[in-house]
Amino acid sequence: MSLRVGLLGGTFDPVHNAHLQIAEAAKSLCDLDEVLFIPAAVPPHKNSHDITLFSHRANMIRLAIEGRPYLNLSLIESHLPAPSYTIDTLRYFHATLSRDTELFFIIGTDAFLDVTTWKSYRQVLSAVNFVILGRAGCSGQDAERIIKGLGYEWGDSSRELLHCWYHPSYRKKIFFPCSPLISISDISSSQIRQDIKANRSVAGAMPAAVLEYIQTHCLYV
């Protein structure tokens, strides 16, 4: 039996409830067996000096996903050459996972709009299915224009809550919810960092264990 594995990458500085909600939504919508959180070791579009140590970010993810066996942490980008390019991560998974594993790259609408700026983006598109998850108030029209421009065709998702696009050459799909995911919190890591620095409460923005870790290690102050 083939496995359906979601890949959720990001800086996770820090991980928060919206990240968890996105992972849960993708798992439910696409019937995934597992979702891997993949923290970037050295994000290509950010100053590495402004990013919290990889070990801290990974530890916070471990705490956030505890008790959810279908959510797991991958440290692979700490072992791959820097910076952390998506194509290198996907090549690793294709080389190490079973050949019958189907991969789903989970991404927000805003991030997908920049996909054509990624290193070897056409190879990325040909290597993995995409799951594009927007929030309430996020228009998918711009994303759909990019999808069409990349050569994807309208397809049948066979799933009630998902639109589907299919690329005849790549033989990969892009899945898009039929409506915005209004249950996902309007939280951002940057806002959390700003609030902590300003001594404002961030209770409820992340699991309690993650907040305790941040306080114990004096992060973002």
N, C-alpha and C positions, 0 to 999 in steps of 0.2 A: 504494500500500500504506500502511495506517495505521501510525503509530508508537505504541508503548506506552511511556510515560515515567513513571517513578517520581519522586516528590517527597519528599525526606527533609529536613525542617526541624528546627531546633534551635539552641541557643546554641553548641554545639560549643566548650566552654571548659574543656579542649581536646577536639579530636576524638580518638577512641581506637579500639581494635580492635573493640569491640562495635558501634560505629557502622558500621564497614566490614563486619562480619559480617551485620548487619541488612540493609544495602544488597545484599550478595551473596545473602542468603536471599530477599529480595523479588524480585530479578531472576530467580532460578532458579524460584521458586514460581509467579510470574505471567508468566514468559516476557517480561520487559521488555527493550526495546531499549537503554534508558539509565536511569540513576538520577542525579538532580540533588541535590547537597548544597546546601541553602539556609540559610546562617547568618542568624539573626535579628539585625538591626541594633540594635533597641531592643525586647527582649522585654517584652510588656505586663505580665507578672506578676513581673518581677524589677527590682531597683534597678539602674539603668544604671551607677551609680558602682561597683558591685561586679563589673562585667563587663569582661573584657579587651577592649582595643581591637579593633574590627571587623577592621582590617587584619591584626592578628596572627592572629585566629581564621581568617580567610580564607586566609592564607598557610600555616597549619598544615594546612588541608584540602587545599590544592594539593599539599603534600608527601605527605600520606597517600594520595591517590588516584593519584599518579604511576605510570604503567605500567599503569593499568587504563582503557583508552579508553572503556569503557561507564559509567564513573563520572565525573561532571563537576561543576563548581562554578558556582553562580549567585549573583551579587552583587546581585540585584534588590532585596532588602529594604534595601540601603543607599541606594537611589534613591527608594524609596517613602516616603510620609509616616510619621512615627513616631507611636505605637509600631507594631511589626511585627505586624499582624493577618493571620491566614491568609486571610481572605476577600479582602483587598486583593491578596495575592500570587496567589491563584487567578484573580482578575479580570484581572490582568496577563497571566498565561499564556494565558488564553482569548482575550485580545485580540491576542496576538502569535504564538501557535503556529498551525500549520496546523489547519484545522477537523476534519481526520480524525485528529488526535492524541488518543489516549485517555490520560487522566491517572489515576495511582494515588497516593494520599496515604499514605505509609508512617508508621505510628505504633505506639508501644508500647501494651500493654494498659493500663497505669496512666494514661498520658496520655489515652487514649480515654475513660476513665471521667469525665473532666472536660469532655467535648465540649459538653455543653449549657450550659456557662458561657462558651463562646467567643462573640465578637462575631458576630452574624448566623449562628449555627451552622446554622440550617436552609438558608440559602443555600450554606453550605459543603458540607453533605451533598448538596445538589442539583447541585453543580458538579463533584464528583469521586468516583471510586471510592476506598474505603479498603482498606488492607491492614494488619491488626492483628497485630502480631508480639509474642508473649509469650515469656518465657524459662522454663526448667524451674522449677517451683515457683510459677509465676504462674497463678492460676485464671482461666479465661475465663468463668466463670458470671456474674459481675457485668457483664461487657461484653455478654454475650448478653442479659441482662435489659434493658440500655439499648437494645440494637439492636431488640429486640421492641417496647419502649415507644416508639421513634421511628417505628414503622410498617413496619419491614422484614419481609419474609416469607422463609421458608426457600426456597432455590433450588438449582439444579444448577450447580456450579462448572465442570463439565467437566474438572476437574483433580483427579487422584487424591489429592493431599495437602492439599487445601483444602476447607473448608466455605465455603458461600456464602449470603449474604442479599441479597435484592433488594427495592428500594423501588418499588412500582408507579407512584407519582407522580413521584418524582425520576428514575426509570429509571437508577439507579446501584446499584452493588453494594458489599457489604462482604465481604472475604475474610478467612478465619480459618484458620490451620493446624490440621490434624486432631490434632496433638500438639504439645507445647511444643518450641521450638527449642533443644534441649539443647546444641547446639554453640556457642551464643552466650556469650561470656565474661561473667562477673559483674563488670563494671567500670562505674564511674561517674565522670563528670568531677569531681564534688565530692570523691570519695575521692582521686582523683589530685592535686587541688590541695592537699588536706590532707596527703597523703604528702610532696609536694615541700616544702611549708612546714615539715614536721617532719624534713626531710632523710632521709626513708625512700626506698628504691629503688622506682622505677616502671618499671624495665626490663621489657619484655614486655607492657606495658599499651597500647602504641601503637607505630606504626612508628618505627624508629630515627631517621629523618630528623626526625620531629616532636619527639622527645625532644631531639635536638641543637638544634633551633630554640628550644625552651623554655629550654634551658641557655644558649644564646648570648645570648638577649634577657632573661635573668634573670626569667622569668615565674613567678608564683605563689610567690615567696620571701617 
